[in-house]
Amino acid sequence: MTSPLPTAKTAAETSANAEVTGPAKTPGERPASRVRRHLPTSPWLFAAPGLLVVAVFILHPFVSTVVNSFTDRRTLIPGEFVGLANFRELLHDDMFWTGLRNSVLYMVGVVPALVLLPLLLALLVQKNIPGITFFRSAFYTPVVASIVVVGLIWVWMLDERGLVNSLLEAVGIGRVGFLSDQWLLLLSAMAVTVWKGLGYYMIIYLAALANVPRELHEAASVDGAGAVRRFFTVTVPAVRSTMVLVAALSSVAAFKVFSEVYLMAGPNGGPAGEDTTLVMLVQRTGTGLTGRVGYASAISVVVFVVTVALMLLVLRADRKEDA
């Protein structure tokens, strides 16, 4: 049976309801009234927990450090405002210049290795050959390992009676003071930093190499370019922005080095404190019951300014190459 035709009253009611509710909505379309009900502060409510963490653990310590750098505050004494006295004292502090020298040398020795070696390593593990997953995991293992454990292992290996010296003595070279000589200790700490950072920056390069078109390598091969030439004419230009990023990250990390040198040189910074870095000096000066918090804060401000300057220099060099 067919349904009866709608009456005139039913049609009139349907027309009136359409005028009140507006035009019919297509399936899946959200009513405009629901969109207007969203509060303008809703995005800030979602971001509030993250902003609170940043404010408590980053902004507040940063502002406190800057304020303390202009005071003579100690661990148990609030201190008073002394202006630029702490910064003037830095200019005449031999240990500060020693720490600055070691931090700069550490950065100069570590950054080129962490820019180039992970790229070569990424090119090796990029190939899909049997067993390559094992090598990728092996190269990345030092990254997830604890720096304390890594440092202790290297101290055991480089000790006077350690594995490395035992092997050197066995082949007739003799024992080497890796942890007792000023410069060898610094070079040993650099080696640990490079060894631990290879896997981390390798992953960054692998992501960049995945975006390099294979056609570029094929075209270069057709033109007669060998592996070395393709590396400098195809690979390096394609990942240049990633190399700049790696250089910036490794520069800041190397200049602020602490754990490697502290574990291998000890809290005193090696023989006569000659291997002390700036961050180690901050830790040594600002801790303890008689710690000079104000003076340590001044050193921290100098470290911050230098790291920001390093970032700006790297970015400026990248822009000049783009131009």
VOPAGU-2260 file (C-alpha; in pm, 1 decimal, decimal comma):
REM VOPAGU-2260
SITE   aa  ch    i         X         Y         Z
SITE  MET   A    0       0,0       0,0       0,0
SITE  THR   A    1     116,4     348,8     -76,2
SITE  SER   A    2     136,4     605,9     202,8
SITE  PRO   A    3    -122,8     881,4     197,8
SITE  LEU   A    4     -25,1    1221,5      60,6
SITE  PRO   A    5      68,1    1480,4     324,2
SITE  THR   A    6    -212,1    1711,1     417,3
SITE  ALA   A    7    -194,8    2087,7     383,8
SITE  LYS   A    8    -143,6    2120,5     760,5
SITE  THR   A    9     150,6    1880,4     753,9
SITE  ALA   A   10     313,5    2067,2     465,6
SITE  ALA   A   11     270,2    2397,7     644,9
SITE  GLU   A   12     428,9    2261,5     962,5
SITE  THR   A   13     722,4    2124,2     762,5
SITE  SER   A   14     776,9    2463,3     597,2
SITE  ALA   A   15     767,0    2642,2     931,5
SITE  ASN   A   16    1017,2    2401,1    1085,5
SITE  ALA   A   17    1253,1    2454,6     791,1
SITE  GLU   A   18    1242,3    2831,6     842,5
SITE  VAL   A   19    1330,7    2789,5    1211,9
SITE  THR   A   20    1605,0    2533,3    1180,2
SITE  GLY   A   21    1752,1    2670,9     858,9
SITE  PRO   A   22    1847,6    2479,7     544,6
SITE  ALA   A   23    1901,2    2106,0     563,0
SITE  LYS   A   24    2254,3    1992,9     649,7
SITE  THR   A   25    2446,0    1753,1     434,5
SITE  PRO   A   26    2569,6    1435,6     606,5
SITE  GLY   A   27    2885,3    1499,3     810,0
SITE  GLU   A   28    2842,4    1879,4     815,8
SITE  ARG   A   29    2869,1    2038,9    1161,0
SITE  PRO   A   30    2614,9    2302,8    1254,7
SITE  ALA   A   31    2751,0    2656,1    1261,4
SITE  SER   A   32    2604,4    2711,3    1607,1
SITE  ARG   A   33    2832,9    2442,9    1753,6
SITE  VAL   A   34    3142,8    2607,5    1607,0
SITE  ARG   A   35    3050,9    2941,2    1760,4
SITE  ARG   A   36    3019,4    2784,3    2104,7
SITE  HIS   A   37    3394,6    2711,8    2127,4
SITE  LEU   A   38    3564,7    2942,0    2376,3
SITE  PRO   A   39    3852,8    3155,9    2242,6
SITE  THR   A   40    4065,6    3036,0    2535,8
SITE  SER   A   41    4031,0    2666,7    2448,5
SITE  PRO   A   42    4373,6    2638,1    2274,1
SITE  TRP   A   43    4543,4    2798,3    2575,0
SITE  LEU   A   44    4379,8    2545,8    2807,9
SITE  PHE   A   45    4544,4    2262,7    2612,7
SITE  ALA   A   46    4880,5    2441,1    2607,5
SITE  ALA   A   47    4867,1    2543,5    2973,7
SITE  PRO   A   48    5037,2    2229,4    3119,5
SITE  GLY   A   49    5330,6    2257,8    2879,5
SITE  LEU   A   50    5362,9    2631,5    2933,9
SITE  LEU   A   51    5357,3    2576,2    3310,0
SITE  VAL   A   52    5643,1    2326,9    3286,2
SITE  VAL   A   53    5845,3    2567,0    3070,1
SITE  ALA   A   54    5781,5    2854,6    3308,6
SITE  VAL   A   55    5876,1    2658,0    3621,6
SITE  PHE   A   56    6176,0    2462,0    3495,3
SITE  ILE   A   57    6320,0    2691,7    3223,4
SITE  LEU   A   58    6209,0    3053,9    3246,4
SITE  HIS   A   59    6224,5    3085,7    3623,9
SITE  PRO   A   60    6575,3    2932,8    3657,3
SITE  PHE   A   61    6698,1    3144,5    3367,4
SITE  VAL   A   62    6568,5    3469,1    3515,6
SITE  SER   A   63    6700,1    3371,3    3859,5
SITE  THR   A   64    7044,7    3301,6    3715,6
SITE  VAL   A   65    7058,5    3639,0    3541,3
SITE  VAL   A   66    6946,6    3819,4    3857,2
SITE  ASN   A   67    7193,4    3628,7    4077,5
SITE  SER   A   68    7482,1    3714,5    3843,4
SITE  PHE   A   69    7457,3    4075,3    3963,2
SITE  THR   A   70    7467,0    3981,3    4333,1
SITE  ASP   A   71    7716,9    3829,5    4576,1
SITE  ARG   A   72    7474,3    3557,1    4677,9
SITE  ARG   A   73    7607,1    3239,7    4839,9
SITE  THR   A   74    7440,2    2907,6    4912,5
SITE  LEU   A   75    7309,4    3007,0    5257,1
SITE  ILE   A   76    7330,4    3387,7    5220,7
SITE  PRO   A   77    7080,9    3584,0    5005,0
SITE  GLY   A   78    7343,8    3836,9    4899,8
SITE  GLU   A   79    7327,6    4197,9    4784,6
SITE  PHE   A   80    7340,3    4373,2    4450,0
SITE  VAL   A   81    7700,9    4424,6    4334,0
SITE  GLY   A   82    7647,6    4529,2    3972,8
SITE  LEU   A   83    7913,3    4406,0    3729,4
SITE  ALA   A   84    8161,3    4306,5    4000,3
SITE  ASN   A   85    8128,7    3935,2    3919,5
SITE  PHE   A   86    8192,3    3992,4    3550,9
SITE  ARG   A   87    8494,1    4212,8    3624,3
SITE  GLU   A   88    8630,2    3937,7    3845,8
SITE  LEU   A   89    8599,9    3692,2    3558,9
SITE  LEU   A   90    8846,0    3894,6    3354,7
SITE  HIS   A   91    9114,4    3839,4    3619,1
SITE  ASP   A   92    9031,1    3476,9    3701,6
SITE  ASP   A   93    9290,0    3241,3    3551,1
SITE  MET   A   94    9065,2    2940,5    3604,0
SITE  PHE   A   95    8789,8    3107,2    3401,9
SITE  TRP   A   96    9024,3    3155,0    3106,5
SITE  THR   A   97    9141,2    2795,8    3143,0
SITE  GLY   A   98    8782,2    2675,9    3130,7
SITE  LEU   A   99    8705,3    2896,6    2831,9
SITE  ARG   A  100    9012,7    2766,9    2649,5
SITE  ASN   A  101    8922,1    2404,8    2712,3
SITE  SER   A  102    8559,3    2455,4    2610,3
SITE  VAL   A  103    8660,8    2622,4    2284,1
SITE  LEU   A  104    8921,7    2354,3    2209,3
SITE  TYR   A  105    8665,2    2086,0    2285,5
SITE  MET   A  106    8421,7    2240,6    2041,8
SITE  VAL   A  107    8686,3    2279,7    1769,3
SITE  GLY   A  108    8794,0    1918,1    1807,6
SITE  VAL   A  109    8450,4    1758,5    1831,1
SITE  VAL   A  110    8228,2    1948,5    1586,1
SITE  PRO   A  111    8407,3    1862,5    1256,6
SITE  ALA   A  112    8409,2    1494,5    1349,9
SITE  LEU   A  113    8040,4    1494,8    1443,7
SITE  VAL   A  114    7948,1    1670,7    1119,5
SITE  LEU   A  115    8140,2    1443,9     881,1
SITE  LEU   A  116    8167,4    1097,8    1042,6
SITE  PRO   A  117    7790,8    1044,4    1104,6
SITE  LEU   A  118    7726,0    1135,4     740,0
SITE  LEU   A  119    7971,4     870,9     620,0
SITE  LEU   A  120    7820,9     624,1     864,9
SITE  ALA   A  121    7470,4     702,6     738,8
SITE  LEU   A  122    7582,4     638,0     381,3
SITE  LEU   A  123    7712,0     296,3     487,4
SITE  VAL   A  124    7402,1     182,7     676,9
SITE  GLN   A  125    7162,1     332,8     421,5
SITE  LYS   A  126    7201,8      33,2     193,4
SITE  ASN   A  127    6943,2    -242,4     226,5
SITE  ILE   A  128    7165,2    -546,2     264,4
SITE  PRO   A  129    7119,1    -853,4     485,2
SITE  GLY   A  130    7208,9    -782,6     846,7
SITE  ILE   A  131    7220,9    -403,6     811,8
SITE  THR   A  132    6956,8    -364,2    1084,9
SITE  PHE   A  133    7198,2    -515,0    1336,2
SITE  PHE   A  134    7466,4    -259,7    1249,9
SITE  ARG   A  135    7218,3      27,4    1270,9
SITE  SER   A  136    7120,2     -84,8    1619,6
SITE  ALA   A  137    7482,8    -136,4    1719,5
SITE  PHE   A  138    7582,2     212,7    1607,6
SITE  TYR   A  139    7287,3     364,8    1792,8
SITE  THR   A  140    7342,4     171,7    2118,5
SITE  PRO   A  141    7592,1     424,8    2266,9
SITE  VAL   A  142    7329,6     698,4    2230,9
SITE  VAL   A  143    7084,3     528,6    2466,4
SITE  ALA   A  144    7354,8     411,8    2705,5
SITE  SER   A  145    7402,0     607,9    3027,2
SITE  ILE   A  146    7682,8     861,9    3004,1
SITE  VAL   A  147    7797,3     758,2    3352,4
SITE  VAL   A  148    7829,4     395,2    3246,5
SITE  VAL   A  149    8000,3     493,8    2921,6
SITE  GLY   A  150    8243,7     720,8    3104,6
SITE  LEU   A  151    8334,9     454,7    3359,2
SITE  ILE   A  152    8392,0     198,2    3083,4
SITE  TRP   A  153    8628,4     431,9    2900,5
SITE  VAL   A  154    8809,4     518,2    3223,2
SITE  TRP   A  155    8862,4     148,6    3284,2
SITE  MET   A  156    8990,2     101,8    2927,4
SITE  LEU   A  157    9225,8     401,8    2930,5
SITE  ASP   A  158    9358,6     361,6    3283,0
SITE  GLU   A  159    9728,5     301,1    3343,2
SITE  ARG   A  160    9648,4     -66,8    3394,9
SITE  GLY   A  161    9352,0     -69,7    3158,6
SITE  LEU   A  162    9283,3    -267,5    2845,4
SITE  VAL   A  163    9429,6     -17,2    2597,8
SITE  ASN   A  164    9757,3      24,8    2786,0
SITE  SER   A  165    9785,9    -351,2    2831,8
SITE  LEU   A  166    9756,3    -397,8    2455,0
SITE  LEU   A  167   10008,1    -120,4    2387,0
SITE  GLU   A  168   10251,4    -273,7    2630,2
SITE  ALA   A  169   10201,8    -615,6    2471,9
SITE  VAL   A  170   10303,1    -485,2    2127,7
SITE  GLY   A  171   10605,9    -304,3    2270,0
SITE  ILE   A  172   10482,3      56,0    2259,3
SITE  GLY   A  173   10458,9     103,7    2634,5
SITE  ARG   A  174   10198,4     255,5    2858,6
SITE  VAL   A  175   10047,2     592,7    2770,6
SITE  GLY   A  176    9907,4     835,6    3028,0
SITE  PHE   A  177    9567,4     891,6    2870,7
SITE  LEU   A  178    9418,9    1006,6    3202,3
SITE  SER   A  179    9725,4    1173,9    3352,1
SITE  ASP   A  180    9843,3    1395,7    3066,4
SITE  GLN   A  181    9659,4    1724,4    3023,3
SITE  TRP   A  182    9613,1    1712,8    2646,8
SITE  LEU   A  183    9570,6    1335,9    2612,2
SITE  LEU   A  184    9295,7    1347,3    2873,3
SITE  LEU   A  185    9114,1    1618,7    2680,3
SITE  LEU   A  186    9152,6    1424,7    2354,6
SITE  SER   A  187    9025,1    1109,6    2524,6
SITE  ALA   A  188    8714,5    1292,2    2644,3
SITE  MET   A  189    8661,8    1422,8    2289,8
SITE  ALA   A  190    8681,7    1066,7    2158,5
SITE  VAL   A  191    8412,1     958,2    2404,3
SITE  THR   A  192    8186,0    1245,5    2296,8
SITE  VAL   A  193    8230,7    1163,6    1928,1
SITE  TRP   A  194    8179,0     790,5    1986,9
SITE  LYS   A  195    7858,6     851,3    2183,8
SITE  GLY   A  196    7715,6    1106,1    1938,8
SITE  LEU   A  197    7778,3     918,3    1613,5
SITE  GLY   A  198    7454,5     719,3    1626,7
SITE  TYR   A  199    7237,6    1017,7    1716,0
SITE  TYR   A  200    7350,8    1233,1    1426,2
SITE  MET   A  201    7355,1     927,9    1197,4
SITE  ILE   A  202    6977,2     901,5    1241,9
SITE  ILE   A  203    6937,7    1268,1    1147,7
SITE  TYR   A  204    7144,3    1216,6     832,8
SITE  LEU   A  205    6950,4     901,7     741,9
SITE  ALA   A  206    6628,4    1104,6     742,1
SITE  ALA   A  207    6791,3    1365,5     518,2
SITE  LEU   A  208    6940,5    1109,6     277,6
SITE  ALA   A  209    6599,9     946,4     234,9
SITE  ASN   A  210    6479,4    1268,5      68,7
SITE  VAL   A  211    6764,6    1285,2    -184,2
SITE  PRO   A  212    6628,5    1185,0    -528,6
SITE  ARG   A  213    6791,8     870,8    -661,5
SITE  GLU   A  214    6779,0    1021,9   -1011,3
SITE  LEU   A  215    7053,8    1268,1    -915,5
SITE  HIS   A  216    7296,5     986,8    -834,9
SITE  GLU   A  217    7197,7     799,3   -1148,6
SITE  ALA   A  218    7251,4    1107,7   -1364,9
SITE  ALA   A  219    7591,2    1167,9   -1205,4
SITE  SER   A  220    7687,2     805,2   -1266,5
SITE  VAL   A  221    7589,6     834,4   -1631,6
SITE  ASP   A  222    7815,8    1139,9   -1658,4
SITE  GLY   A  223    8104,1     928,6   -1530,6
SITE  ALA   A  224    8117,7    1055,7   -1171,0
SITE  GLY   A  225    8266,5     814,5    -921,3
SITE  ALA   A  226    8161,1     756,8    -561,7
SITE  VAL   A  227    8380,6    1035,5    -421,9
SITE  ARG   A  228    8269,6    1286,6    -680,9
SITE  ARG   A  229    7901,6    1199,0    -629,5
SITE  PHE   A  230    7953,3    1249,6    -256,4
SITE  PHE   A  231    8076,4    1607,3    -300,9
SITE  THR   A  232    7852,9    1707,7    -593,2
SITE  VAL   A  233    7527,0    1533,2    -503,4
SITE  THR   A  234    7515,7    1415,4    -143,1
SITE  VAL   A  235    7677,1    1711,4      32,4
SITE  PRO   A  236    7468,5    1981,7    -145,4
SITE  ALA   A  237    7150,0    1781,6     -82,6
SITE  VAL   A  238    7209,2    1750,7     293,2
SITE  ARG   A  239    7381,8    2086,1     347,3
SITE  SER   A  240    7098,9    2224,6     559,3
SITE  THR   A  241    7114,5    1912,5     776,8
SITE  MET   A  242    7490,2    1955,0     814,1
SITE  VAL   A  243    7428,7    2310,0     937,0
SITE  LEU   A  244    7177,9    2178,1    1190,4
SITE  VAL   A  245    7422,4    1912,7    1311,3
SITE  ALA   A  246    7698,9    2172,5    1335,9
SITE  ALA   A  247    7479,2    2400,8    1545,5
SITE  LEU   A  248    7361,8    2124,3    1780,1
SITE  SER   A  249    7706,4    1970,9    1825,1
SITE  SER   A  250    7867,9    2312,5    1878,7
SITE  VAL   A  251    7637,3    2399,3    2165,4
SITE  ALA   A  252    7666,9    2052,3    2319,9
SITE  ALA   A  253    8048,1    2051,0    2291,6
SITE  PHE   A  254    8087,8    2397,6    2440,0
SITE  LYS   A  255    7871,3    2297,4    2736,8
SITE  VAL   A  256    8045,4    1963,8    2790,0
SITE  PHE   A  257    8050,6    1840,5    3148,1
SITE  SER   A  258    7990,4    1468,9    3203,9
SITE  GLU   A  259    8268,8    1325,5    2988,2
SITE  VAL   A  260    8542,2    1548,4    3127,8
SITE  TYR   A  261    8410,4    1525,1    3482,5
SITE  LEU   A  262    8406,7    1144,8    3477,5
SITE  MET   A  263    8747,5    1107,4    3315,0
SITE  ALA   A  264    8933,5    1397,6    3478,6
SITE  GLY   A  265    8762,7    1390,7    3815,6
SITE  PRO   A  266    8597,1    1676,1    4005,9
SITE  ASN   A  267    8924,3    1871,0    4014,0
SITE  GLY   A  268    8951,8    1886,1    3635,3
SITE  GLY   A  269    9259,5    1672,0    3578,8
SITE  PRO   A  270    9619,9    1756,0    3668,5
SITE  ALA   A  271    9621,6    2093,8    3849,1
SITE  GLY   A  272    9271,6    2159,5    3712,6
SITE  GLU   A  273    9408,4    2219,6    3361,4
SITE  ASP   A  274    9124,4    2024,7    3196,8
SITE  THR   A  275    8843,0    2215,7    3365,5
SITE  THR   A  276    8564,5    2335,6    3136,3
SITE  LEU   A  277    8331,1    2629,7    3194,4
SITE  VAL   A  278    8038,5    2413,6    3303,8
SITE  MET   A  279    8264,5    2224,0    3542,9
SITE  LEU   A  280    8374,7    2559,1    3683,9
SITE  VAL   A  281    8010,6    2657,1    3736,2
SITE  GLN   A  282    7947,1    2332,2    3923,4
SITE  ARG   A  283    8259,4    2362,9    4134,0
SITE  THR   A  284    8208,1    2730,2    4220,0
SITE  GLY   A  285    7835,2    2734,2    4285,2
SITE  THR   A  286    7784,0    2417,4    4490,2
SITE  GLY   A  287    7853,6    2331,2    4850,1
SITE  LEU   A  288    7773,4    2510,9    5172,6
SITE  THR   A  289    8007,6    2797,2    5080,0
SITE  GLY   A  290    7926,0    2800,6    4709,6
SITE  ARG   A  291    7944,2    3138,4    4536,1
SITE  VAL   A  292    7609,0    3128,7    4360,2
SITE  GLY   A  293    7640,2    3481,9    4226,4
SITE  TYR   A  294    7981,6    3423,3    4069,8
SITE  ALA   A  295    7872,6    3087,1    3926,3
SITE  SER   A  296    7565,3    3257,2    3779,5
SITE  ALA   A  297    7790,1    3511,5    3607,3
SITE  ILE   A  298    7985,0    3227,2    3445,8
SITE  SER   A  299    7655,9    3068,3    3339,5
SITE  VAL   A  300    7547,8    3392,2    3173,3
SITE  VAL   A  301    7875,8    3398,4    2979,3
SITE  VAL   A  302    7816,0    3039,4    2866,2
SITE  PHE   A  303    7464,7    3133,4    2753,3
SITE  VAL   A  304    7585,0    3436,1    2557,2
SITE  VAL   A  305    7858,3    3235,1    2384,2
SITE  THR   A  306    7620,1    2953,4    2287,5
SITE  VAL   A  307    7369,0    3199,7    2143,3
SITE  ALA   A  308    7652,0    3367,0    1949,6
SITE  LEU   A  309    7756,4    3027,6    1812,2
SITE  MET   A  310    7403,5    2958,0    1691,9
SITE  LEU   A  311    7381,1    3297,8    1523,6
SITE  LEU   A  312    7718,2    3252,4    1353,0
SITE  VAL   A  313    7618,0    2913,0    1213,8
SITE  LEU   A  314    7284,7    3046,0    1087,2
SITE  ARG   A  315    7452,2    3349,6     932,3
SITE  ALA   A  316    7706,4    3130,2     753,5
SITE  ASP   A  317    7421,5    2917,4     618,3
SITE  ARG   A  318    7238,8    3224,3     487,7
SITE  LYS   A  319    7552,2    3350,5     313,5
SITE  GLU   A  320    7588,0    3018,3     133,1
SITE  ASP   A  321    7221,0    3033,3      28,2
SITE  ALA   A  322    7274,1    3383,7    -110,0
